[in-house]
Amino acid sequence: MKLEFLLIPTTDLGASLVLYRDGLGFTELWREGDTTVALALPGSEVQIMLDANDPTAPISPVFVVDSVAAFHASRPEALAVVEEPTEIPGGFQGTYREPGGAMIQVIDQSTEAAVS
C-alpha cells in the first residue's frame, strides 16, 4: 500500500490551479478531462489531485494497492465500506471510512496495461 494522492475536491478547478500551481509552485503532471488535475508536491512523491467531479466530497488520502478486490476482501474490520469496489479508468476503486470518520480511498491500476 502506497499513499499516492491527496484528493482535494474543488468547486472551481481554475481557481484551485491558480493557487496550487501558480501560487504555491506545484507542477502539473496530468489531467483527466476538464475536471481532474494532478500536481506534484515539491519535495514529495505524493501528488495532489484537484477534482471538480464532486465538490462536496471530503478531502481524503488515496492509496494504491495491487488489487482493490483483494484489499476489500481482507481489509481491517475497522474500515467501514462507503463505496464497494467499482471500475475507474485504469483499474478499480473502493472508498472506506476509518473509525475517526475520515474517508480513505483505495485504488489499483490493474487494467491500465490492458488498455495500452
Buried (B, 14 or more C-beta within 10 A) or exposed (E): EEEBBBBBBBEEBEEBBEBBBEEEEBEEEEEBEEBBBBBBBEEEEBBBBBBBEEEEBEEBBBBBBEBBBEBBEEBEEEBEEEEEBEEBEBBBBBBBBBEEEEBBBBBBBBEEEEEE
